[in-house]
Amino acid sequence: MSTDILTVLWKDLRENLFQGGGRGKFGLLLFAAVFGIFLPLQAGKAWLTEPLLLIYWAWIPLFLVSTVIADSFAGERERHTLETLLASRLSDRAILLGKICASIVYGWGLSMICVLIGAVTINLIFGKGTFLFYSWDVFIGIILISLLGSGLASCAGVLVSLRAATVRQAQQTLSISIMVLFFGLIFGLQALPDSWKTSLVSGLSGMSILGVILLASACLLLLDLILLAVAIARFKRARLILD
């Protein structure tokens, strides 16, 4: 089954990288310039060591994956290629996991490229003959949070794309879902009783940066596994063919 997953992954990854033609390539270059050059120049050496900047690396893959995962099944449906894909010898799980992995590779891979470009930018401008790189806890955080964030967006996006009639509808639904999640977390934390907030702050303040990163990663991993299980349960080839 691994070969079938790789087949679907490679097919979707090529489509993700080259969709939109010249505009798509320009968009990727602009994105890399912003997060690999402009923002690192604004932050200076802190780009390599400031834990708060991990927020960027949680958002970047979320944005990247959400731009392509909506196309996973809704796009096939629009292009009238879904029936051909479902009629192939590929198993249900190979199709589903291949599409999920393709968007994760896309989002996480481009995030890592921005990470490396950022390190090069900082060294060229601020290095002054010394080699500068991310602090080890921040670097571990970037790898874990961007990878698991990509997985979260991919699994959630597949669930939306499976039932969306068009790519636009899937993108709108996914965008609204992300906004609801984002503001729900903010307002949810604000609505907590003061005693809970105090306990939460004291608990986190007593942990190391790496400990907080690992805790956040564990929460993301749990959400990823739940959404993946739901996606596997909801992916029904026969139902999609009838739709």
SVG drawing of the C-alpha trace seen along z (x, -y; Angstrom):
<svg xmlns="http://www.w3.org/2000/svg" viewBox="-25 -45 59 48">
<polyline fill="none" stroke="black" stroke-width="0.4" points="0.0,0.0 3.0,-2.3 3.7,-2.4 0.1,-3.4 0.2,-6.2 3.4,-7.5 1.8,-7.4 -1.1,-9.6 1.3,-11.8 3.5,-12.5 0.6,-13.2 -1.0,-15.7 2.3,-17.3 3.1,-18.1 -0.3,-19.6 0.1,-21.7 3.5,-23.0 2.6,-23.9 -1.1,-25.0 -1.8,-28.5 1.1,-28.5 3.3,-31.6 1.0,-33.2 1.4,-30.2 5.2,-30.3 5.3,-34.0 3.1,-33.6 5.5,-30.9 8.5,-33.2 6.7,-36.1 5.8,-33.9 9.4,-32.8 10.6,-36.3 8.3,-37.5 8.9,-34.7 12.5,-34.0 13.9,-37.5 11.6,-40.4 10.4,-39.2 13.8,-37.9 15.3,-41.3 12.7,-43.0 13.3,-40.7 17.1,-40.6 18.9,-37.9 15.8,-37.3 14.4,-35.5 16.6,-32.6 16.0,-32.5 12.7,-34.2 10.1,-31.5 7.2,-33.8 8.1,-33.7 7.0,-30.1 3.5,-31.6 4.6,-32.3 5.6,-28.6 2.2,-27.5 0.4,-29.8 2.6,-29.4 1.9,-25.7 -1.8,-26.2 -2.0,-28.9 0.0,-26.9 -1.9,-23.7 -5.3,-25.4 -4.6,-26.8 -4.2,-23.4 -6.1,-20.8 -9.5,-22.2 -8.6,-21.0 -7.9,-17.4 -11.4,-16.0 -13.5,-19.1 -11.0,-19.9 -11.1,-16.3 -14.9,-16.6 -14.8,-19.9 -12.4,-18.6 -14.5,-15.4 -11.5,-13.3 -12.8,-12.0 -14.6,-9.1 -11.5,-8.0 -9.5,-8.1 -12.0,-6.2 -12.4,-3.6 -8.6,-2.9 -7.1,0.1 -5.9,-2.2 -7.3,-1.4 -9.5,-3.9 -6.7,-4.4 -4.0,-4.9 -6.1,-7.6 -6.9,-9.4 -3.5,-9.1 -1.7,-10.0 -3.7,-13.3 -3.2,-14.1 0.5,-13.4 0.9,-15.5 -0.5,-18.6 1.6,-18.0 4.8,-17.7 3.8,-20.8 3.1,-22.9 5.8,-21.5 8.4,-21.4 7.8,-25.1 7.9,-26.1 11.3,-24.4 12.6,-26.2 11.6,-29.5 13.3,-28.4 16.6,-27.8 16.3,-31.0 15.7,-32.9 18.9,-31.5 20.9,-32.4 19.4,-35.9 20.4,-36.4 23.9,-35.2 24.4,-37.4 23.2,-40.6 24.1,-40.0 26.6,-37.2 29.7,-39.3 32.0,-36.3 30.3,-34.0 27.8,-31.3 24.3,-31.9 21.5,-29.4 18.3,-28.7 18.6,-27.9 18.0,-24.1 14.7,-24.4 13.3,-26.9 14.5,-24.7 12.8,-21.6 9.7,-23.7 9.7,-24.9 10.0,-21.3 7.3,-19.8 4.8,-22.6 5.0,-23.2 4.7,-19.5 1.8,-18.8 0.1,-22.1 0.4,-20.9 -1.2,-17.6 -4.0,-19.4 -4.9,-21.6 -4.6,-18.7 -6.9,-16.3 -9.5,-19.0 -9.3,-20.2 -9.8,-16.7 -13.0,-16.4 -14.3,-19.6 -13.2,-18.8 -14.8,-15.4 -18.3,-16.9 -17.8,-20.3 -19.2,-20.6 -16.6,-23.1 -13.1,-24.1 -14.3,-27.6 -17.0,-26.3 -14.3,-24.1 -11.9,-27.1 -14.6,-29.3 -15.7,-26.6 -12.1,-25.9 -11.4,-29.6 -14.4,-30.1 -13.5,-27.0 -10.0,-28.3 -11.3,-31.7 -13.8,-30.1 -11.1,-27.9 -8.7,-30.9 -11.2,-33.3 -12.8,-30.4 -9.4,-29.7 -8.9,-33.4 -12.4,-34.0 -12.4,-30.7 -9.2,-31.5 -10.6,-34.9 -13.8,-33.3 -12.0,-31.0 -12.4,-31.7 -9.6,-33.8 -8.5,-30.9 -8.1,-28.7 -6.1,-31.4 -3.8,-31.8 -3.2,-28.1 -2.6,-27.9 -0.1,-30.7 1.7,-29.4 1.9,-25.9 3.3,-27.1 5.7,-29.6 7.1,-26.7 7.9,-24.8 10.9,-25.2 10.4,-26.5 11.0,-22.9 8.5,-21.6 5.8,-24.0 6.7,-23.1 6.4,-19.4 3.1,-19.9 1.7,-21.9 3.0,-19.3 1.3,-16.5 -2.0,-18.4 -1.6,-18.9 -0.7,-15.3 -3.9,-14.2 -6.0,-16.5 -4.3,-15.2 -5.0,-11.6 -8.6,-12.3 -9.2,-14.1 -7.4,-11.4 -9.5,-8.7 -12.7,-10.7 -11.5,-11.2 -10.7,-7.5 -14.2,-6.6 -16.0,-9.1 -14.1,-8.3 -16.5,-6.0 -15.6,-5.3 -19.1,-4.1 -20.8,-7.2 -18.4,-9.6 -19.1,-7.8 -22.8,-8.2 -22.3,-11.9"/>
</svg>
